[in-house]
Amino acid sequence: MLVLRRKIGEAVMIGGTIQVQILGIEGDQIKLGFIAPKDVQILREELYQGIVEENQAAKEQASQIQPDHILNLLKNFQR
């Protein structure tokens, strides 16, 4: 883990395309600003973990579906 000290207004570059700037300090929280290409998704860690958990649950649910059931669903869908 890289640990840096930055002052308000200073920034850190990630990979040459992502800039993280320190915007302010409010109590025990630090306000960050991100400048990144539009194709780079930036999420809070708790949201990212929620997505990972939902994807894992969907994968497990999909693995429980029997192939015959899927074929029947497809046949009914085409009608």
Secondary structure, DSSP 8 states (H G I E B T S, - for coil): -------TT-EEEETTTEEEEEEEEETTEEEEEEE--TTS----HHHHHHHHHHHHHHHHHHHTS-HHHHHHHHHHHH-
